[in-house]
Amino acid sequence: MKQFRCSELRHSEARQVLREGDPARTIVDYAESEHVDLIMMPTHGYGPFRRLLLGSVTAKVLHDAKCPVWTAVHSEEKPRSAMPHHIAAAIDLRPHSSNVLRWASQLSWEFGAPLSVMHVAPLDPRTEDYYLSPEWRAEVIAGAKAELEQLLRADGISAEIHIEIGAVPEAVVERTRNVQADLLVIGRSGHGGVTGRLPTNAYAIIRDAPCPVLGV
């Protein structure tokens, strides 16, 4: 840790902290006690097992932390830039969406990066046959776009809008890749207790995203 701090963080003020105990619980407790407002940590890395799990420590921190968590695949290669050049936000149009949009908009402004906002109308296998109807698809897309535009106007946010229909994690990951975003902002629902567990869609998106993900 000392070597890393001296080589990678030599231009920043960094405090080295060593604790004993359960890693995830200790990280979450430390973040709360020190009023940390962002946790950054890696997933396990690319490979066959990354498709099955994020890693127990990362998953638990994502579940339980009250502050936003920025996570990305662990790689031996350094990114071209630590600053994102295109930010994407995925929202489900539920009450938490406004918070996700505000975070994404603030980061877009601070980094001078364009913002793309996406919503995926989930595919329901029971009504899959209806997806063949152009009229039905147009109605769903128009309704979601109008609701999303209203959210953006309410907070004075300017963004490119993308509406998809299909399986949520796959559609979000694919759209993030298509717009060449290098940071994806998503919601993590509530935190703490049974209702605060990381939703399945969020877990899958973080696991497979082509860029770092900020869960708020």
FIRO-425383 format. One line per 5 residues: number of its first residue (from 1); for each residue x, y, z of C-alpha. Coordinates in steps of 0.2 Angstrom, whole numbers, plus 5000, padded with zeros to 4 digits. Example, Ala and Ser with C-alpha at 12.3 -4.5 7.8 and 13.67 -1.06 7.14 Angstrom:
<nodes>
1 = 5062 4978 5039 | 5068 4995 5036
</nodes>
This chain:
<nodes>
1 = 5000 5000 5000 | 5014 5012 5004 | 5023 5008 4987 | 5006 5011 4978 | 5003 5027 4987
6 = 5020 5034 4983 | 5020 5029 4965 | 5002 5031 4960 | 4995 5045 4972 | 5011 5055 4974
11 = 5002 5071 4968 | 4987 5069 4980 | 4985 5069 4998 | 4982 5051 5003 | 4980 5043 5020
16 = 4984 5024 5022 | 4972 5015 5033 | 4974 4997 5039 | 4960 4988 5048 | 4956 4970 5053
21 = 4940 4961 5052 | 4927 4957 5039 | 4933 4967 5024 | 4916 4972 5017 | 4908 4977 5034
26 = 4924 4986 5039 | 4924 4996 5023 | 4906 5001 5025 | 4908 5005 5044 | 4924 5016 5040
31 = 4915 5025 5026 | 4900 5029 5038 | 4911 5034 5053 | 4922 5045 5042 | 4907 5053 5032
36 = 4915 5046 5015 | 4904 5052 5001 | 4911 5040 4987 | 4919 5022 4988 | 4929 5016 4974
41 = 4934 4998 4972 | 4937 4985 4958 | 4927 4969 4953 | 4937 4953 4951 | 4941 4956 4933
46 = 4937 4949 4916 | 4936 4930 4914 | 4923 4916 4915 | 4920 4918 4934 | 4916 4937 4932
51 = 4900 4932 4923 | 4894 4923 4939 | 4899 4935 4953 | 4907 4951 4956 | 4917 4946 4971
56 = 4909 4944 4989 | 4917 4960 4996 | 4912 4971 4981 | 4895 4964 4981 | 4892 4967 5000
61 = 4899 4985 4999 | 4887 4988 4984 | 4873 4981 4995 | 4876 4990 5011 | 4885 5006 5008
66 = 4875 5022 5010 | 4886 5032 4999 | 4888 5030 4980 | 4900 5016 4975 | 4911 5017 4960
71 = 4917 5000 4953 | 4926 4994 4938 | 4935 4978 4932 | 4952 4976 4939 | 4965 4977 4925
76 = 4984 4978 4924 | 4982 4991 4910 | 4980 5009 4915 | 4965 5018 4907 | 4969 5031 4894
81 = 4962 5044 4906 | 4955 5045 4923 | 4942 5058 4917 | 4927 5051 4908 | 4923 5058 4891
86 = 4906 5052 4889 | 4894 5048 4903 | 4878 5037 4902 | 4864 5035 4914 | 4852 5021 4915
91 = 4836 5024 4924 | 4820 5014 4927 | 4808 5029 4929 | 4805 5025 4947 | 4806 5038 4961
96 = 4825 5035 4963 | 4828 5040 4945 | 4829 5059 4949 | 4844 5056 4960 | 4853 5046 4947
101 = 4850 5059 4934 | 4856 5073 4946 | 4872 5063 4949 | 4875 5060 4931 | 4871 5078 4926
106 = 4883 5084 4939 | 4897 5073 4933 | 4894 5078 4915 | 4895 5096 4920 | 4911 5094 4930
111 = 4920 5083 4917 | 4913 5093 4902 | 4907 5076 4895 | 4891 5073 4885 | 4877 5064 4894
116 = 4867 5050 4887 | 4851 5044 4897 | 4843 5027 4893 | 4828 5018 4899 | 4823 5000 4895
121 = 4805 4994 4894 | 4808 4976 4901 | 4803 4962 4890 | 4789 4952 4898 | 4789 4934 4891
126 = 4770 4932 4894 | 4767 4946 4881 | 4782 4943 4870 | 4771 4941 4855 | 4765 4958 4856
131 = 4783 4965 4853 | 4780 4961 4834 | 4767 4975 4833 | 4775 4991 4827 | 4761 5001 4834
136 = 4763 4993 4852 | 4782 4997 4851 | 4779 5015 4846 | 4767 5017 4860 | 4778 5011 4873
141 = 4793 5020 4867 | 4783 5037 4865 | 4776 5035 4883 | 4793 5031 4891 | 4802 5045 4881
146 = 4789 5058 4886 | 4791 5053 4905 | 4810 5054 4903 | 4809 5071 4895 | 4798 5077 4909
151 = 4811 5071 4922 | 4825 5080 4913 | 4815 5096 4911 | 4811 5096 4930 | 4830 5096 4934
156 = 4835 5107 4919 | 4846 5093 4912 | 4851 5092 4894 | 4855 5074 4888 | 4853 5063 4873
161 = 4839 5050 4876 | 4838 5032 4871 | 4823 5021 4874 | 4825 5002 4872 | 4813 4987 4873
166 = 4820 4970 4879 | 4830 4962 4893 | 4836 4976 4904 | 4854 4971 4908 | 4858 4966 4891
171 = 4850 4982 4883 | 4859 4994 4895 | 4876 4986 4892 | 4874 4986 4874 | 4868 5004 4873
176 = 4883 5009 4884 | 4895 5001 4872 | 4886 5009 4857 | 4888 5027 4864 | 4906 5023 4869
181 = 4902 5029 4887 | 4917 5027 4899 | 4906 5029 4914 | 4889 5022 4918 | 4878 5029 4932
186 = 4864 5018 4939 | 4853 5017 4954 | 4855 5004 4968 | 4838 5006 4976 | 4837 5008 4995
191 = 4852 5003 5006 | 4851 4992 5021 | 4839 4978 5026 | 4830 4966 5014 | 4822 4980 5003
196 = 4839 4988 5001 | 4848 4973 4993 | 4856 4976 4976 | 4843 4973 4963 | 4846 4959 4950
201 = 4847 4971 4935 | 4859 4982 4944 | 4870 4967 4949 | 4870 4961 4931 | 4874 4978 4923
206 = 4889 4981 4935 | 4895 4963 4931 | 4895 4965 4912 | 4897 4984 4909 | 4911 4989 4897
211 = 4916 5003 4908 | 4916 5009 4926 | 4899 5009 4935 | 4894 5022 4948 | 4880 5015 4959
216 = 4870 5029 4968
</nodes>
